[in-house]
Amino acid sequence: MLESAIKYRNAFEYLKATNHAYKYCPSVDEWGRAERICEFLYPFYETTNLIYGTSYPTSNLYFLQVYHIQCVLMGSLRSEDELLRSMGEKMMNKFKKYWKKYSVILAFGAILDPRLKISTLELMYEEIDTETAKRKVEQVKKKLYKLFKKYDKNSPPTVEAQEPIIQSSSMTHTPESANKKRLAIVGKLMKRNHQAEVSSGKNPLDTYLEEPLLSKDCFEDLDVLEWWKLYESRYPKLSIMARDLLSIPITTVASESAFSIGAHVINKYRSEGEDVNPQGARRGGVSTSGSDSNFIDLEVDN
């Protein structure tokens, strides 16, 4: 609504000039404040549309979105506009109440996005708090390796890695097929080093983390679950873990329902009392390998 009003600023000015009965036209300062508030709120609008969409985005998007929101709020605390600072302070208090700890499990989702991995996580933590960044990253890495060790122990034996197969029917000129073609090329390059890695007994998780990031420009619309499906033969056990982690929904309700005035059904994820971290909702995410309890255990600081 605010964005729409700003677009019609000239119409309000014209109405003021032609109709003397109209006495509520915003002043120049008020229009400026409206623009600043609109700019401040827009990231929240974008994040709401993404996270609460009916498609339920995969967990790799969680960390980026929460980090973005925290950066916006931190910036608002330095605003010269008193109203924005006041809004930012109230919102930051609520943010700290519910998101004082980033979800370790959903941080794994960011690491298992081949465009992000550990290096992006390190950058985000440093931007938020340089004093604790290194310790937090080490904790996440330690728990990631701990979880992979369980998958490595319980998963079926591995098979020889094959190049990702791209079906000819998908080789059309669409963004999705372009992504698949690029992935096939990347797969050929990755396969060159695979035999040496297997012979040396190198940890697949080490191999994945040490490989270069995929370009965000080339793979902007990458389906991360599809990527892991394509490279399942290269990372058999790691791909199972990635599938389980990435399939955890960021939210359990779409925005159409969250903001509806209709009846709401109370379930165990929406009936908690005060100070319950909303990350708890996603802990009910379905894990196809039965690792839900392991996921919850990893959220506890060691």
N, C-alpha and C positions, 0 to 999 in steps of 0.2 A: 504493500500500500504506500509506504514512504517513497519507494523508488518510483512508483507511478506518479505520485504528486510532484516529485522533482522534475519529471519529464514535462509536466504541464505548468512549469513555473511562469512562462511567458503568458499563459492563459490567465493565471491569477493576476498578473500585473495588468493585463489588458482589462480585466473585469474591474479592477480597482480604479483604472483611469476612466472607464465609461459608465460606471454605476456607483454613484456617490453613497448609495445605501450599503454598499459592501465595505465593511470596516475591519475585516479580519485577515487581510492579506499579510502574510509573513514578511518581516523586515529582512534586509540584506543579511544581518547577523543570524537571524533565525533560519534563513535558507542555507547559510554556511554550516550551521550546526546540524541541520537535517542531512546535508550531504556527508558530513563527518560521521554521523550516527549510522547512516546507510552503509558507508564504506566499512565501518567497524562491524556491523552485523552481518554483512554479506558472507564472510567465511563460515559463519554458523548456519546460514541458510544452505550453503553448498554442502557442508558436512551432513546436515540433517537429511538432505535429499539423497546423499550417497549411502549413509549408514542405515537409514530407515526406509530405503527403497524396498519394493516388493520382491526384488530379485535376491535379497540377502547377500551382500557382497562378502567375498572370502576374507579371512582374518588377516591377510597380509596388508590390507588397507587400514586396519585399526590404528596401528602405531603412528602412521603418518598423520592421520586425522586428529588424533588426540594431541600429538606434538604441535600441529598447526594451531589448534585452539589455544593451547597453553602459551604459545608465542604471541598470538593476538592479544590475549589477556595481559601478558607481561608488558606488551607495548602500550596498552591502554593506561596502565598505571603511570606512564611517563607523559601522558597527553597534557597539553596546555589547557585543554578544555575541562573545566571543573566537572561538568555533567558526565563527560566520558570517563573521567577518572573515578567518579563515584560509581558509575555503572560497572566499570572494570573491577573495582574493589569488591563489590557485592558478588559479582560473577566468579571472581577468583576465589573468594571464600568458599563458594559452593563447589568449585572445581577441586579445591584442595580437600574438601570434605569427602567427596566421592572418588576422586582420582589421585589421592596422595601417593599411591603406588601404581606405577604402570604394570599392567598384567605381564608376567613373565611368559606365560604360554602364548599370548598374542604377540609378544615381542619375537617369539620364535617364528611366527607367521611372516614378519618382516624379513627376518634372516633367510627364510626359505623362499623369498622372492628373489630370483636371480638378478634383478635390477638393483637390489638394495643390499642384502647381506649384512655382515658385521660392520663394515666401514660406515654405512649410513646410520646404523644404530649408534656408533661411537660419536658421530657428528651431532646427532640429536641430543644425546646425553650431555655433551660438552656445552651445547648452546643453552641448555636448561640450568646446569650446575656443574661447573668445571671441577669443583672439589670432590664431588662424589661420582663423576662420570666413569672414571677408570674402574672403580670398585664395582659399580653397577654392571658395566659391560662384562667384567670377569665373572660376576655371579650368574649372569644370563648364559654366558658361554659354558660355565661349569654345569649348569642344569641342562643345557642343550645336549652336551656330551653324555650326561647321566641318562637322559631319556633315550638317546640313540643307542646307548649300550644295551638297554632293555629290548629295543626293537631288534638289534643285531643278534641278540641271544634267542629271541622268540620267533623270529621270522624264518620262513623256509629257506633252503639252500639257494645260493645265487646261481644264475646261468650266465653264459658268455654274452658279453654286451654286443648288441647289434646297433647299426645306425638307425635312427628314427625313420620310420616309413611314412612317407607322405602320399596318400592316395591320389591318383590322377584326377579323380572326380572333384577334388578340392582345389586343384591348381587353376583357379579362375582369378580374374583380376579384382579381388576384393581385399580389404585390409586384413581379414582373417587369413586368407591364403598367402598374402605377402608375408605375414608373420611366420606362417608355417615354412615357407621357402627359406626364410632367414634362419629359422631354427634348424632346418635340415643342414644348411651350410655350417652353422656353428657345431652341429653334431658331428660332422665329418672331421672338423678340426679337433674336437675333444677326443674322438676315438683314437687318434694317433698316439696319445699318451696313455691310453687305458691299459694296454698289455703290460707296460713297464710298471704301472701303479699296482696292478694285480700281483705281479711277480714279487714286488717288494713288500706286499702286504700292507700297503698304505690305507689308512682309515678313509672310507668314502666321504665322511663328513669333512675331513681335512681337505680332500681333493676338491670337493664342491666349494668350500669357503676360499680356497686359494686361487680358484679360477677367476678370470676377469669378470667384472659385472657386465651384464647385457646393457646395451645402450638404451637409455630411456627414450631417446628420440626415435630410434628404430622400432622399439617395442612398447610404444606408449599404451596400446590397447591389449597388451599381452594377457592371455588367460593363463594364470599361473598354474592352475590345476592341469590344464592342457599341456603345459611345458613339462610338468613332472610325469604326465602320462607318456609323452613322447620319449622321455629319457629314463623310463622305468627300467629298461634293460641295462643301462649304465649304472644306475643307482637303485638296485632292487629293494634293498631294505630301507634306505633313506627315503625313497619315493613313497613307501607305505606310511612312514612317519609323517612325511609332508602332506600326504592326502588326508590323514586324520587331523592334523593341525589346521590346515588351510580350510577344511570343510566346516570348522566351527563357525557358526554365524555370529557376526558382531552384535546383532540384536535379535531378540526373539519376537519382535512385533514391528510391523510396518508403520510408517508415519500416518497412513490413512486410519489405522486403528488407534495409534497412540494419541492422536489429537481429535478423535471422534467423540461426540457427545452421547453416543449410543451406549448400550450396556457393555460392561467390561466383565470378562470372566477372570476370576481370581484363581491363579495356580501357584505352585510352590516357588516360581521364579518372580512373582509379582506381589507376594503377600508378606514380605519381610518388614521389620520395623525400621526405626531410625538408624542412620549411620551404616546402612548396608551398602557395600560397594556394588554398583550396578554391573561390575564385571562378573559378579556371581551368577547373573542370568546366563552368561554364555558357558558357565561350567556345566550346564546341562546339555551342551552340544553333543551330538552323537559321535562316538568314536567307533569305527568299524572294526578296530582290533581290540576293543574292550579295555582301553587305557584311560578311561575317565578318572579313575581314582588316582592314577599316576599323575595326570595333569594337575589335579587339585593339590596333590602333595608338593608339586614343584613350585606352587605359588607361595609356599611358606618359606620365609627366610631361614637359611641354614647358618 
